[in-house]
């Protein structure tokens, strides 16, 4: 989440090509490497999963000790599960892309005409004239990383140098799930009962507003749109899970 949020340039804002290019590249790099997706998923899962579990246990009229244990168990299990899932997902993605790159290297030596035709066709689809597309394709050296990188980006839509890092994705998911889970759980270590329930829901709601607003701002959408959407999800999930917990608690009791 290190990339700066995109801010549309208004007519009164001085144009700064260097700043705009740097800002756009930072956003593309963050998204393509999977860090932004892992961050949003991690925080959201930490917030929603933990507040739902905590409220379900609290709704079943369980004591504060049971809520704390359930919340901590959810935090630990969820953080490791998210980290493992992201690592496997991104690792698989990297291996698949590496396989494509290796095949491109082989084809550049065994059947370069196939790649040149595919590259020319893609450039034509992008709006270049046929002779211009053919000239661009044939001016590239057929051997080496430069040709393979250009073909991968143009024909297959990915940059071999920016396919993502499994370690970064796993670490981001682990840390951000933990950070999200702490928000609804922390009040139960400071108070109990109704006060803890209210504090937990309030803290989670505020955090969800921040997360939803950040995502919308980074996407150049209205902040209120993402913030309200995220808040609605948290509130609905909280009411439903607390009600289910209360229902089962009454039935068991």
Order of alpha helices (4+ residues) and beta strands (2+ residues): alpha-alpha-alpha-alpha-alpha-alpha-alpha-alpha-alpha
